[in-house]
Amino acid sequence: MTPQDYVQQKAAASGSSFYYAFLFLPPERRAAITAFYAFCREVDDVVDEVSDPGVAQNKLAWWQHEVNQSFAGHAQHPVMRALMPQAADFGIEARHLLAVIDGCQMDLDQNRYLDFANLQRYCHLVAGVVGEVAAGIFGQTQAQTTDYAHRLGLAFQLTNIIRDVGEDAARGRIYLPVNELQRFDVKAHELLKRGAAPGTDVADFQRRFRALMQFQCERALKTYDEALALLPEADRRAQKPGLMMASIYRTLLQEIAADPLLVLSQRVSLTPLRKFWLAWKVQALGRL
């Protein structure tokens, strides 16, 4: 298997909405974003799939070393071997990849965020920086597009957090800010048990949880609007892949907002056909 085959399989196997946006890119840009996305998946999988924190720490340290070695001309991993030929052409720097690893490191170091400001720092590393790199690959020409990319990355990550509340709780993780849980009187132990904690009034928990999640969804939807307002018209055509992803993710978020309790018991998702339709609509009609 060539490095290019490896990253293609990694991206396709993820089933991510991002993959559908890549399909419409010209070959050289598609190769770059696919390799970069595969890198993000590799380091994210360390946190999601390695149960021993010590082993996970060692794996992230290995990736930090691999990034530095790769930019010194000694790439070993197929992901880095696929990515490095694209790096110079699309402005991908070691600092971008190391920031993503730093975000994954935060996942190992903490499983609570006291307030939204702390959560935003995490989101910047694992999603804002990713948006910045992606915007460059797509064909950014305006400086302000970086602000758009950071804001859109935040919107994507907030959507992920909202969608994965139940799955994260099963792993003992809560990304929703502690002070916002307190504001809506949702206890951490109730959330970790997904409303089934002994002595919990289920109907009352669901009422409080629904109010908390409606607040989360409204803020995330507003963040999409803020991001789109930052995109310069001169870069709108080039940034269509990001707009495709925004259309898919915002539609997913709207479905969750209609019934927030779903995230406690299942992973809410759109069908592949619907994702493709939303992406195609942006490509063909230029609107979300």
N, C-alpha and C positions, 0 to 999 in steps of 0.2 A: 504494500500500500504506500503510495506517495504521500508526502506531507499535505499536498492539496486534497487528495482523497480523504485523508484523515479528518481535516477540518471541515470538509463538506459533510461527511457523515456525522460529525459531532454537532454541527449546526442543525442538520435535518432531523436528527434523532431527538433533539430537545423538544420539538413540537412547538417552539416558541412563535409568538406572533411576529417577532423580528424577522424570522426566516422568510415570511411572505413578502416583506418589503424588499428583501435582497433580490428577489427573482426578477425585478424590473430594472436592475442596474446593468450598465455595460460591464463586460467581462472583467476588466482590470479593477474597477471599483468593487464589483461583487467579490472578487478574490480577496481584496484587502479587508472588507468588512466581515467576510466569512471567517477569515483567519483571526481577526481581532475578537469577534464574537466567540469563537472556539476557545481563545485564551481566557476570556471572562468566564465561560462555562467551566473550564478546567479548575480555576482557582475557587470558584464558587462551590463546585462539587466537593472540594476539600472540607468545607464547613458543613455541607449538607449530608455528606456520606461517610465521613470518618468520625466514629463515635469516641475514640480516645483523644482527648484534647492535646496530649503530648505529641501524639503521632501527627495530628493536624498542624500543630505548631511547626514541627519539623518539615512537613510537606510545604507549608507556606514559605518557610526559610529557604527551602530548596528552590522554589519558584522565584524568590527574590534574587538568588544567586544566578539562576538560569537567565533571568531578564538581563542582569548586568553582564553576564558572559555573552549573551546573544548580541548585545549592542557593542560588545568588544570584538565581534566577529566569530564567536564560537558557539553558535546555537546547537543544541542537542535534541531537544524535544521537537516532535514533528509540528506542533503548533507554532513554535518559534521559528522553525525552518520555513514554514509557509508564510509567516508574518514578516520576517525581516526583509525579504526582497521588496516589500511594499512600503516599509516604514518611511524611508526618506522621501518617496514621491508624495506621500500623504501626510507628512508632518507628525508622524507617530513617534513619540519620544519615550525613553525609559521611564521618565517621571510619570507618564500617564499610566503605564502598566503597574508601576510600583504603588501608585495611589489606589488602584483597584485592589491590589494585595493588602494594602493598609486597611481598606474597608472590610475585607474579609477577616483581617486580624481583629478588628473591633468586634466582629461576631463571636470570636473566641474569648475575648476579654470581658465582655459584658452582655447581659441578656435583658437589660432594662434601660430605658431612656427617660430621664427625669422630666424633660420638657421638649417642646417642638424644636427649639434651637439646637439641642443636642442631637435629636433625630436628624435634623437637616444636615449636620456635619457628616453623619454616616451616609446619608443619601447622596451627598455631593461626591464622596469617594467611590461608591459602588454604582452610581447612576449618572451624576452630573458630569464626571470626567469621561464616562463612557459616551455620553451625548456629545461632548466636546470633540472627542476623537472621531465619532461617527459623522459629525457635521463636516469635518475636514475631508473625510473620505468621500462624502457625497458631493463635495464641490463648493465649499464655503468661499465667498469672496468679500464679505462684509464683516467687520469686526464685531458688530452687534449680534451677529448670528451666534456667537459664543454664548452670549447672555441667554438667547432663546434656547440653545442646546442645554445649558445648565438647568433652566427652568423646566424644560420638557423632561429632562432626566428625573428631576424631582417628582414631577407628576406621574411618570411611569413607576417610580419606586413606591410612591404612596399608594398607587393602585395595587402593586404587588403585595404590600403590607396588608391592605384591606382584604384582598382576595385570600391571603394565606393565614388569616387570624387563627382559624381552627387548626391547620397543619402546624403552625408555629407553636401553638399552645400545647399540642401533643408532644413537641420536643422540649417543652419547658421554657419557651421563649415568648416574650411579649414585646412587640415593637411600638405599640401604641403608647404615647407618653404617659408617665405615671400621673402627672398633674391633671391630665385629661380624664384618665380613669376615675380619679378622685372627684373631678367636677361632675361626672355623670353617675357617681356612686356605684361604679362597677369594681368589685374587689378582684385583686389579682388571682386569688385562689379560685374564685368563681370562673374566671376566664380560663385558667389552666385546666379546669374540669369541664369547660364548655357548657356551663350552666347546670351540670349534674352533680355538684358538690353536695355532700350530706347536709341536710338542713336548709338547702336553698329553695326558696319559693320560685319555681321555674317560671311562672307567668310574670312575676315581678322582675326576675332577672332579665327575661326577654324584653320587657318594656324598657328597662334601663340600658340594656345592650343595644337595642334598636336605636335609641336616642343618641348613644355614643357613636354608632356607626353612621348614622345620618349626618352627624357633624363631620366625621372623617370624609365621607363621600362628597359632601358639599365643598369642603376645603380642597380636595383633590380635583374636583371638576373646575373650580375657580382657578387652580394652578394651571390646568390646560389652557384656559382662556388667557391667562397672563402670559404663558409661553408663546402662544400663537400671535399675540399682539406685539411681541418683541421681534418677530421674524421680519427682516427687511424684505420689501417686495422684490428687490434685485436678486435675492437668494431663494425666493419661494420655489421656483422651478427646480433648482438643484436639490433642494431639501425635501423633495416629494417623498423619499423613503421614510423620513422622520414623520411626515404628515400622515403617511399610511399607517405607521405604528400608532400615532396619536388617535387616528380614527378607530382602530381596532381596540386599543386599550380604553379609550373613553366610552365606547359602546359597551365593553365589558363592565366598566365601572357603573354605568347607568343601569345595567341589569342587576348588579349587586344592590345599588341604591333602592331599587324597587322592592327588594326582599333581603335585607341585611342578615337575617337569621341563617340564610343558606350557607354562609361562610363557616359556620360552626360545625357543619356536618358534611360538607362536600367542597370540592374544588370547582368553583364556578368557571366555566370556559365557553368559548364560542366554537362552533364546528369549523373544521378546516375550510369548508366551502364558504362559510360566512366570512371568515377572515380573508380569503382570497377575493371575495366580492367587494369587501370594504377597501382592500388595497387597490383593486382594479379601478374602483370608482374614483379614488384620488388620482391614480395614474391617468385615467382617460378623461375625467371631467374636471380635475384640478380642485375638487372641494371635498371637505370631510362629510 
